[in-house]
Amino acid sequence: MIDLVASTTRSKISTLSFVDPSAPKRSPLLPIFITCDPARDTPSVLKSYLAEFHPGIVGLTGTWEGIKDVCKKYRVYFSTPEGVKPGMDYLVDHSIYFYLMGEWGIRCGEEMEVG
């Protein structure tokens, strides 16, 4: 994960400073981060990365096919280079969206970052 993603995420997650993650009652906001790079972003990698932003963020990963399906449903573009071997360094090109979902999964708002 590169610094652009980190700075964009940090700016959006700053609103969560108003939500107390240690409160006994469940927060009305549940921030979810879905990776576009499941080959590198294992659950432990996501947990460590997201802890830098807010303790309440849930990181989701899965199979490449599963991630592709979710991205398609939410109109998120991503592209990983072909022929990458384990341990190789590479960049993942992707769009950056932030969605606000209602209680029943209804999209209440969205914002696309343009860099």
N, C-alpha and C positions, 0 to 999 in steps of 0.2 A: 504494500500500500504506500502510495507516494504522498508527498507533502501537500499537494493540491487537494487531495481527498481529505487529508487531516485538517487543513485549514477551513475548508468548506464545512466539514462535519462539525468542527469546533464552533463555528459561528452559529450554526443552526441549533446545536445541542445546548448552547448557552441559555436558552429559554427554560431548560429543565432545571436550572438552578433554583427555580421557584417551587420545584417538587421535591419533597423530603423523602429520599429512598428508605430511610429508617422508620418512617411512620408506620404504625401498626395496621392502619387501613390501607388497602390497595390504592395506589395512585390512579387518578383518572387518565393519566397519560402512560402509555407503554411504548417506549421508543424501540423500534426494531430496525436492525441493520442487516441487509441481505447482501452477501458477497457476490461478486461477478467472477470470482477466481477460486472456485472450490478446490482446484488442484493444490494451491498453496495455503488457502485459508481454512485450516482445520478448526474444529471447535476450540481447541486450546489457543491457537493463534488469534482467533477472533476475540476470545475472552480477554487475553492480554492486551490486545490492541484497543479494544473498546473501553477497557478500564481507565485508559488515559483521558477519556471524555466525560463519562458519567457512570456511576455504579449500577444504574438501572437499565442500561441498554442491553437488549437481547440480541445476540448475534446468531444469524442463521446461515447455514451452508447446506450442501447436499450434493447430488450428482450434477454433472455438467448439464445433462438433459433436463433435470428438474429446475435448475437455475435458469436455463434458457426458456423454459415454459413460463416461469413466473415473470421473467423480464418481458416476454412477449405480451403477457396479459396486462402489464403495467406500462407498456410502450417504452421500455428502457432498452437502449442499444448497448451491446457490448461485443468486443471482438478480442479473442486471444490469438496469438500467432500460431501458425501451424508448425508441426515438427519439433515442438519444445520437449526437451528431455528432462527428467528429474534433476534438480539442482541448477538448471540453467536460469539465468536472470532474464526477465522479459517484462514488458509493460502491457497492461490490459487497457485498451481504449474503451471508454464507456461514457454514457450520458449520466448525469447526476440529477436524480429527482428526490424530492421530499414530499411525502403525502401525509395528509392528516385524515385519518379514517375515523368514522363514527362508530358507535357501539356495535352496530350490526354489520360492520364491514363496508359501509357506504362511504365513498370518498367525499370528504367535506371540502377539501382544498388540495392544491398541489403547487409546487414551485420547481421550475427547472433552472439549474445553474448553468450559465453560459460562460465558458472560460475562454 
